[in-house]
Amino acid sequence: MKAKIHPKNYRKVVFEDTSSGERFLIGSTIQTNAVGEWTDKKEYPLVKVELSSASHPFYTGKETVVDTAGRVDKFKRRVAAAKK
């Protein structure tokens, strides 16, 4: 690998899927102040995400609607208004 081209803040981070509760330990440069414990009893930075491969319909085969900001309702209202 080439020297001096990689970010200095690259480290292991725990990503937690809030939909399924699944957790992943992945290398990342994302900034966070939260800390979470991994299965090895060590603490790592923690990032909570709404969707991951553990809860996304493409990977799970289950169709679910995740609408935290009312986007689906807004879209349906716009479509109904456009049809008039």
KEKOLLO-388702 format. One record per residue: residue number from 1; z, x, y of N, C-alpha, C, O, CB in turn. Coordinates in steps of 0.1 Angstrom, whole numbers, plus 5000, padded with zeros to 4 digits. Glycine has a CB too. Layout:
# KEKOLLO-388702
<r NUM,<Z,X,Y>,<Z,X,Y>,<Z,X,Y>,<Z,X,Y>,<Z,X,Y>>
...
***
This chain:
# KEKOLLO-388702
<r 1,<5000,5008,4988>,<5000,5000,5000>,<5000,5009,5012>,<5005,5020,5012>,<5012,4991,5000>>
<r 2,<4994,5004,5023>,<4993,5011,5035>,<5007,5011,5042>,<5014,5001,5042>,<4983,5005,5045>>
<r 3,<5010,5022,5048>,<5023,5023,5055>,<5022,5016,5069>,<5012,5017,5075>,<5028,5037,5057>>
<r 4,<5033,5011,5074>,<5035,5005,5088>,<5026,4993,5091>,<5023,4991,5103>,<5032,5016,5097>>
<r 5,<5022,4986,5081>,<5014,4974,5084>,<5021,4961,5080>,<5017,4950,5083>,<5000,4974,5077>>
<r 6,<5032,4962,5073>,<5040,4950,5069>,<5051,4947,5079>,<5057,4956,5085>,<5046,4953,5055>>
<r 7,<5054,4934,5080>,<5064,4930,5090>,<5078,4935,5086>,<5081,4936,5074>,<5064,4915,5091>>
<r 8,<5086,4938,5095>,<5100,4943,5093>,<5109,4933,5088>,<5119,4936,5081>,<5105,4950,5105>>
<r 9,<5107,4920,5092>,<5116,4909,5088>,<5112,4902,5075>,<5117,4891,5073>,<5117,4899,5099>>
<r 10,<5104,4908,5067>,<5101,4902,5054>,<5113,4904,5044>,<5118,4915,5042>,<5088,4909,5048>>
<r 11,<5117,4892,5039>,<5129,4892,5030>,<5128,4880,5021>,<5119,4872,5023>,<5142,4893,5037>>
<r 12,<5137,4879,5011>,<5137,4868,5002>,<5144,4856,5009>,<5153,4858,5016>,<5146,4871,4989>>
<r 13,<5138,4844,5008>,<5142,4832,5014>,<5143,4821,5004>,<5134,4820,4996>,<5133,4828,5027>>
<r 14,<5153,4812,5005>,<5154,4800,4996>,<5148,4789,5004>,<5152,4785,5015>,<5169,4797,4992>>
<r 15,<5138,4782,4997>,<5131,4770,5003>,<5137,4759,4994>,<5135,4759,4982>,<5116,4771,5003>>
<r 16,<5142,4749,5001>,<5148,4737,4994>,<5139,4725,4997>,<5138,4721,5009>,<5162,4735,4998>>
<r 17,<5134,4718,4987>,<5126,4706,4989>,<5136,4694,4990>,<5143,4691,4981>,<5116,4703,4977>>
<r 18,<5137,4688,5002>,<5146,4677,5004>,<5143,4664,4997>,<5151,4656,4995>,<5147,4674,5019>>
<r 19,<5130,4663,4992>,<5126,4651,4985>,<5131,4652,4970>,<5135,4642,4965>,<5111,4650,4985>>
<r 20,<5129,4663,4964>,<5132,4664,4950>,<5145,4672,4947>,<5151,4671,4936>,<5121,4671,4943>>
<r 21,<5150,4680,4957>,<5161,4689,4954>,<5158,4702,4948>,<5167,4710,4946>,<5171,4681,4946>>
<r 22,<5146,4704,4945>,<5141,4717,4939>,<5142,4728,4949>,<5140,4726,4961>,<5127,4715,4933>>
<r 23,<5146,4740,4944>,<5147,4752,4952>,<5139,4763,4947>,<5137,4765,4935>,<5162,4756,4953>>
<r 24,<5133,4771,4956>,<5125,4782,4953>,<5129,4795,4961>,<5133,4793,4972>,<5110,4779,4956>>
<r 25,<5129,4806,4954>,<5133,4819,4961>,<5119,4826,4963>,<5113,4831,4953>,<5143,4827,4953>>
<r 26,<5115,4828,4975>,<5102,4834,4978>,<5104,4844,4990>,<5112,4842,4998>,<5092,4822,4982>>
<r 27,<5095,4854,4990>,<5095,4863,5001>,<5088,4857,5013>,<5078,4850,5011>,<5088,4876,4997>>
<r 28,<5094,4858,5025>,<5089,4852,5037>,<5094,4859,5049>,<5103,4867,5049>,<5093,4837,5037>>
<r 29,<5087,4856,5061>,<5092,4861,5074>,<5097,4850,5082>,<5099,4852,5094>,<5080,4869,5080>>
<r 30,<5098,4838,5077>,<5102,4826,5085>,<5116,4828,5091>,<5125,4834,5084>,<5102,4813,5077>>
<r 31,<5118,4824,5103>,<5131,4825,5110>,<5140,4813,5107>,<5135,4801,5108>,<5129,4827,5125>>
<r 32,<5152,4815,5103>,<5162,4804,5101>,<5176,4809,5103>,<5179,4821,5101>,<5160,4798,5087>>
<r 33,<5185,4801,5107>,<5199,4804,5108>,<5207,4799,5096>,<5219,4804,5094>,<5205,4799,5121>>
<r 34,<5202,4790,5088>,<5209,4785,5077>,<5209,4795,5066>,<5200,4803,5064>,<5202,4772,5072>>
<r 35,<5220,4794,5058>,<5222,4803,5046>,<5225,4794,5034>,<5232,4785,5035>,<5233,4813,5049>>
<r 36,<5219,4798,5023>,<5221,4791,5010>,<5223,4801,4999>,<5218,4812,4999>,<5209,4782,5007>>
<r 37,<5231,4796,4989>,<5234,4805,4977>,<5224,4802,4966>,<5220,4791,4963>,<5248,4802,4972>>
<r 38,<5219,4813,4960>,<5209,4812,4949>,<5216,4813,4936>,<5228,4815,4936>,<5198,4823,4951>>
<r 39,<5210,4812,4925>,<5216,4812,4912>,<5222,4825,4908>,<5231,4826,4899>,<5206,4808,4901>>
<r 40,<5218,4836,4915>,<5224,4849,4913>,<5237,4851,4920>,<5242,4862,4921>,<5214,4860,4916>>
<r 41,<5242,4841,4927>,<5254,4840,4935>,<5253,4848,4948>,<5263,4851,4954>,<5266,4846,4927>>
<r 42,<5241,4852,4952>,<5239,4859,4964>,<5234,4849,4975>,<5228,4839,4971>,<5228,4871,4963>>
<r 43,<5237,4852,4987>,<5233,4843,4998>,<5220,4848,5004>,<5218,4860,5006>,<5244,4842,5009>>
<r 44,<5211,4838,5007>,<5198,4841,5013>,<5196,4831,5024>,<5202,4821,5025>,<5187,4840,5002>>
<r 45,<5187,4835,5034>,<5183,4825,5044>,<5178,4812,5037>,<5171,4813,5027>,<5172,4831,5054>>
<r 46,<5181,4801,5043>,<5177,4788,5037>,<5168,4780,5046>,<5171,4779,5058>,<5189,4779,5033>>
<r 47,<5157,4775,5041>,<5147,4767,5049>,<5145,4754,5041>,<5143,4754,5029>,<5133,4774,5051>>
<r 48,<5147,4742,5047>,<5145,4729,5041>,<5132,4724,5045>,<5128,4724,5056>,<5157,4719,5045>>
<r 49,<5124,4720,5034>,<5111,4714,5036>,<5110,4700,5030>,<5117,4697,5021>,<5100,4723,5030>>
<r 50,<5101,4692,5036>,<5100,4678,5031>,<5091,4677,5018>,<5094,4669,5010>,<5094,4669,5042>>
<r 51,<5081,4686,5017>,<5072,4685,5006>,<5070,4699,5000>,<5070,4709,5007>,<5058,4680,5010>>
<r 52,<5069,4700,4987>,<5066,4712,4980>,<5058,4708,4967>,<5055,4697,4965>,<5079,4721,4976>>
<r 53,<5055,4718,4959>,<5048,4715,4947>,<5057,4706,4937>,<5052,4700,4928>,<5044,4728,4939>>
<r 54,<5070,4706,4940>,<5079,4698,4931>,<5079,4684,4935>,<5083,4675,4927>,<5093,4704,4932>>
<r 55,<5074,4680,4947>,<5074,4666,4951>,<5060,4661,4956>,<5059,4649,4958>,<5084,4664,4962>>
<r 56,<5051,4670,4957>,<5037,4665,4962>,<5030,4657,4951>,<5030,4662,4939>,<5029,4677,4966>>
<r 57,<5024,4646,4954>,<5017,4638,4944>,<5006,4645,4937>,<5004,4642,4925>,<5011,4626,4951>>
<r 58,<4999,4654,4943>,<4989,4661,4936>,<4994,4669,4924>,<4988,4669,4913>,<4982,4671,4945>>
<r 59,<5006,4675,4925>,<5012,4683,4914>,<5020,4675,4905>,<5021,4678,4893>,<5020,4694,4920>>
<r 60,<5027,4664,4910>,<5035,4656,4901>,<5028,4645,4894>,<5033,4640,4884>,<5047,4650,4909>>
<r 61,<5017,4640,4899>,<5010,4629,4894>,<5016,4616,4897>,<5011,4605,4893>,<5009,4630,4879>>
<r 62,<5026,4616,4906>,<5032,4603,4910>,<5028,4601,4924>,<5029,4610,4933>,<5048,4604,4908>>
<r 63,<5024,4588,4927>,<5021,4585,4941>,<5033,4580,4949>,<5039,4570,4945>,<5009,4575,4941>>
<r 64,<5036,4587,4959>,<5048,4584,4967>,<5044,4584,4982>,<5034,4591,4986>,<5060,4593,4965>>
<r 65,<5051,4577,4990>,<5048,4577,5005>,<5060,4584,5011>,<5071,4578,5011>,<5045,4563,5010>>
<r 66,<5058,4595,5018>,<5068,4602,5025>,<5065,4600,5040>,<5055,4607,5045>,<5070,4617,5021>>
<r 67,<5072,4591,5047>,<5069,4588,5061>,<5081,4589,5069>,<5089,4579,5070>,<5062,4574,5062>>
<r 68,<5084,4601,5074>,<5096,4603,5082>,<5095,4600,5097>,<5105,4598,5103>,<5101,4617,5080>>
<r 69,<5083,4599,5101>,<5081,4597,5116>,<5074,4584,5119>,<5070,4582,5130>,<5073,4608,5122>>
<r 70,<5072,4575,5109>,<5065,4562,5112>,<5050,4564,5113>,<5044,4555,5120>,<5071,4555,5123>>
<r 71,<5045,4574,5108>,<5030,4577,5111>,<5021,4567,5103>,<5011,4564,5108>,<5027,4591,5106>>
<r 72,<5026,4563,5092>,<5017,4553,5084>,<5016,4540,5092>,<5006,4534,5093>,<5023,4551,5070>>
<r 73,<5028,4535,5097>,<5028,4523,5105>,<5019,4524,5117>,<5012,4515,5121>,<5042,4519,5109>>
<r 74,<5020,4535,5124>,<5012,4537,5136>,<4997,4537,5133>,<4989,4531,5140>,<5015,4551,5143>>
<r 75,<4993,4543,5122>,<4979,4544,5117>,<4975,4530,5114>,<4964,4526,5118>,<4978,4553,5105>>
<r 76,<4983,4522,5107>,<4979,4508,5103>,<4977,4500,5116>,<4968,4491,5116>,<4989,4502,5094>>
<r 77,<4985,4501,5126>,<4984,4494,5138>,<4971,4498,5146>,<4964,4489,5151>,<4996,4496,5148>>
<r 78,<4968,4510,5146>,<4955,4515,5152>,<4943,4510,5145>,<4933,4506,5152>,<4955,4530,5153>>
<r 79,<4943,4509,5132>,<4932,4504,5124>,<4930,4489,5127>,<4919,4485,5129>,<4934,4507,5109>>
<r 80,<4941,4482,5127>,<4941,4468,5130>,<4936,4465,5144>,<4928,4455,5146>,<4955,4461,5128>>
<r 81,<4940,4473,5154>,<4935,4471,5167>,<4920,4474,5169>,<4913,4468,5176>,<4943,4479,5177>>
<r 82,<4916,4484,5161>,<4902,4488,5162>,<4892,4478,5156>,<4881,4476,5160>,<4900,4502,5155>>
<r 83,<4897,4470,5146>,<4889,4460,5139>,<4887,4448,5148>,<4878,4440,5146>,<4896,4456,5126>>
<r 84,<4896,4446,5158>,<4895,4434,5167>,<4884,4435,5177>,<4882,4426,5185>,<4908,4431,5174>>
***
